[in-house]
Amino acid sequence: MKQILNKDQKKFLLKLARDSIKYYLKNGEHINIKTEEGILEEKRGAFVTIKHKNQLRGCIGYPTPYLPLYKTIIEASVMAATKDPRFLPIQKKELPDVNIEISVLSLPKKITGLDEIEVGKHGIIVSKGINSGLLLPQVPLEWGWDLETYLKHGCMKAGLDEDAWKKGAEIEIFTAQVFSEKDFDL
């Protein structure tokens, strides 16, 4: 994905994500801000990933444009911190040890052949019937997966058999601009 956000916009969104979590943990509601920054007002899909001491602690977002980007980050950061069903909600005492990562997504595109998927460049959405699962482009790199392993995990994330990608499951790809607090020593 071409770099759509500049350094200051990335830093703003990372600070907004952390401030949103802090505010929600303290007040039980979403922070209310307004921005006049053009790109941050555009509707964009995005995910917020939270790691505590380098272990996944929450990851939630919207794969397609639903809200202005800054509002997507507010909602996704709070949900990743408190509503990811795989984890207990983050506690205030954990916040100093978490790293927040944001992935701003391109629009998903249905593929016609597996040769269109570039591991490490493309995220995948695997779906069949009402089942759907999404893996961000950085996931196979973090785990050292090849294409077949990546597709298997996408199927399992969707609640499908691991070989559903061979049996009619639809696959969409997208790219992401990925950045984290570690990138900026925040």
Secondary structure, 3 states (H helix, E strand, C coil): CCCCCCHHHHHHHHHHHHHHHHHHHHHCCCCCCCCCCHHHHCECCEEEEEEECCEEEEEEEECCCCCEHHHHHHHHHHHHHHCCCCCCCCCHHHHHHEEEEEEEECCCEECCCHHHCCECCEEEEEEECCEEEEECCHHHHHHCCCHHHHHHHHHHHCCCCCCHHHCCCEEEEECEEEEEHHHHCC
